[in-house]
Amino acid sequence: MIRFDFDAQPTAALFDKTGAVFALGDGAVRFEGGEFSIAHDGAVLCAAVHPSGDGVVTGGDDGRVIWHRRGEAGLLATAKGAWIDAIDASADSGLIAFSAGKTLSVIDAKDAAFRRDFQHERTVSGVAFEPKGRRIATSTYGGAALWFARIAEQKPTLLKWAGSHTGVAFSPDGAFVVTSMQDNQLHGWRIKDQKNLRMGGYPSKVKAISFLSGGQLMATSGAQGAVLWPFVGSNGPMGREATEIGFDEGSLVSVVASRPKHGLLAAGLNDGRVWLADPAGQGLNFLKAEKGAAITVLAMSEDAKRVAWADEDGHAGVFDL
């Protein structure tokens, strides 16, 4: 394992096509190879891998969206007077979407003149592209909204459910949208008929959602083990119970990471440990067994052969599986 010690709390961990990348609360982006970029005046609040796979795009509390590569950084967009709260990028469509206040903005990585701004009634908390990158889901108070990424004048499809929705994800087949909520539950919709999916029973807030095993499983944080919801068939988790792996009553899973095409799941705990498991197999493999500060960010490489983690005290590491 390669270890790092940062001077600020990491706010995101990702893998681009070259290696691990960490975004930090002091506005810096640190690459596994030692390169760094300090381009934000303030904290990095959100990050995603650039559509090209080269480097990452970040949003900061300075209202700027920046593309960081090894050795250079460039400004992509701004949102005057607002923080960039959430960001996502699509390799398939080449688009980058980010939220600032009540606005969802879309820019094109290859066309600096392209920009779309979509307004919401309430603050946008989460942004996610569908797998093909043509539509975008946003989470907000009262549910989620679906937008076509390139169409200027449009009314969104509203997926309604009372309460504050704090994050959003698409299932890998594009059939379902799932949101985390301010209270201890998830909510989801089957897009074709807007049928509701209620997923509750968590002892704490769900801060991480990740799909694995060909999209047949959705893993979440928020419990004493990693919670797994079945997404098999056209009904997804409707009428089905979740399972839990890695249960430990003395800790909580604070973050999970996986890849849709692979069957491995990584989990970071609030006691500083990190484990890896194959839900189809038996037992846990502790990648980091020593306890410490809570694991706050976790990422798995696209080929599921590497895992990056960081804790709230600025300690971080990269494992080769």
Secondary structure, DSSP 8 states (H G I E B T S, - for coil): -EEEE-SS-EEEEEE-SSSEEEEETTSEEEETTS-EEE--SS-EEEEEE-TTSSSEEEEETTSEEEEEETTEEEEEEE-TTS---EEEE-TTT-EEEEEETTEEEEEETTEEEEEEEEE-SS---EEEE-TTSSEEEEEEEEEEEEEETT-SS---EEEEEEEEEEEEEE-TTSSEEEEEESSS-EEEEETTTTEEEEE---SS----EEEEGGGTEEEE-SSSSEEEEE--STTTTTT---EEES--TT--EEEEEE-TTS--EEEEETTS-EEEE-TTSSS-EEEE-S--S-EEEEEE-TTSSEEEEEETTSEEEEEE-
